[in-house]
């Protein structure tokens, strides 16, 4: 589409598209956390309390968890580190995909004089 300066621009900013995809990833993880345990519904006589129990699912840490030293046997590595790594990998791959979009917009610069015509 053309902006007010008669330049070709995208109707949505590429960065907004990236943020929307990453938000969808996070919303998917959040939706998994809200799935109730099936056993509690199928066999209520085995569960004494009426407290709802959800599935144990991976969560995305706010930052990359630190890996404990190999000699420290009391600490275990964070089980959700892989989710953070995959989130970062997804983000970098999406940004790689939007890089050519700027080059594509540049191809329309040769027509800028035609865009300024007022029919």
C-alpha positions as CSV (number, residue, x, y, z in Angstrom):
1,X,0.0,0.0,0.0
2,X,1.1,3.6,-0.4
3,X,1.7,5.8,2.7
4,X,1.1,9.6,2.8
5,X,4.5,10.2,1.1
6,X,3.5,7.9,-1.8
7,X,6.0,5.3,-0.8
8,X,5.2,1.6,-0.9
9,X,5.0,0.1,2.6
10,X,3.5,-3.0,4.1
11,X,0.1,-2.7,5.6
12,X,1.5,-4.5,8.7
13,X,4.9,-3.9,10.1
14,X,7.1,-7.1,9.8
15,X,8.1,-6.8,13.4
16,X,4.4,-6.9,14.4
17,X,4.0,-10.2,12.5
18,X,7.0,-11.6,14.4
19,X,5.5,-10.5,17.7
20,X,2.1,-12.1,16.8
21,X,3.7,-15.4,15.9
22,X,5.7,-15.5,19.2
23,X,2.6,-14.5,21.2
24,X,0.8,-17.4,19.6
25,X,3.6,-19.7,20.7
26,X,3.3,-18.4,24.3
27,X,-0.5,-18.6,24.2
28,X,-0.3,-22.3,23.1
29,X,1.9,-23.1,26.1
30,X,-0.6,-21.2,28.3
31,X,-3.5,-23.2,26.8
32,X,-1.7,-26.5,27.6
33,X,-1.5,-25.5,31.2
34,X,-5.3,-25.2,31.5
35,X,-6.0,-28.7,30.3
36,X,-7.6,-30.7,33.2
37,X,-6.3,-34.2,34.1
38,X,-8.5,-36.8,32.4
39,X,-8.1,-39.3,35.2
40,X,-9.8,-37.0,37.7
41,X,-12.9,-36.8,35.5
42,X,-13.0,-40.5,34.6
43,X,-12.4,-41.8,38.1
44,X,-13.6,-39.3,40.6
45,X,-13.9,-41.9,43.3
46,X,-10.1,-42.2,43.4
47,X,-9.6,-38.5,44.1
48,X,-10.6,-37.3,47.6
49,X,-10.5,-33.6,46.9
50,X,-12.5,-31.6,44.4
51,X,-9.5,-29.5,43.6
52,X,-8.9,-29.2,39.9
53,X,-5.7,-30.7,38.7
54,X,-4.1,-29.7,35.4
55,X,-1.6,-31.5,33.3
56,X,2.1,-30.9,34.0
57,X,3.3,-29.1,30.9
58,X,6.5,-27.2,29.9
59,X,6.6,-23.5,30.6
60,X,8.8,-20.9,29.0
61,X,11.3,-19.4,31.5
62,X,11.7,-15.6,31.4
63,X,15.4,-16.0,30.7
64,X,17.8,-18.9,29.9
65,X,18.2,-21.0,33.0
66,X,21.7,-21.5,34.2
67,X,23.2,-25.0,33.8
68,X,24.5,-26.3,37.1
69,X,28.1,-27.3,37.4
70,X,28.7,-31.0,36.6
71,X,30.4,-31.6,40.0
72,X,27.4,-30.3,41.9
73,X,25.2,-33.4,42.3
74,X,22.5,-31.6,44.3
75,X,21.3,-29.4,41.5
76,X,19.5,-30.6,38.4
77,X,19.3,-28.8,35.1
78,X,16.1,-26.9,34.5
79,X,13.7,-29.1,32.6
80,X,12.2,-26.1,30.7
81,X,15.5,-24.9,29.2
82,X,14.7,-26.5,25.9
83,X,11.5,-24.5,25.7
84,X,13.5,-21.2,26.0
85,X,16.0,-22.4,23.4
86,X,13.2,-23.3,21.0
87,X,11.5,-20.0,21.5
88,X,14.8,-18.2,20.7
89,X,15.3,-20.4,17.7
90,X,11.8,-19.7,16.4
91,X,12.3,-16.0,16.9
92,X,15.6,-16.0,15.0
93,X,14.2,-18.0,12.1
94,X,11.2,-15.7,11.8
95,X,13.5,-12.7,11.7
96,X,15.5,-14.4,9.0
97,X,12.3,-14.8,7.0
98,X,11.4,-11.1,7.2
99,X,14.8,-9.8,6.1
100,X,14.0,-10.3,2.4
101,X,10.8,-8.2,2.8
102,X,12.9,-5.0,3.0
103,X,14.7,-5.9,-0.2
104,X,11.3,-6.6,-1.9
105,X,10.0,-3.1,-0.9
106,X,13.2,-1.6,-2.4
107,X,12.3,-3.0,-5.8
108,X,9.4,-0.5,-5.9
109,X,11.6,2.5,-5.5
110,X,12.1,2.7,-9.3
111,X,8.4,3.5,-9.7
112,X,8.3,6.4,-7.1
113,X,7.7,9.0,-9.8
114,X,4.6,7.1,-11.1
115,X,3.2,6.9,-7.6
116,X,3.4,10.7,-7.3
117,X,1.0,11.2,-10.2
118,X,-2.4,12.4,-9.3
119,X,-4.9,11.0,-11.8
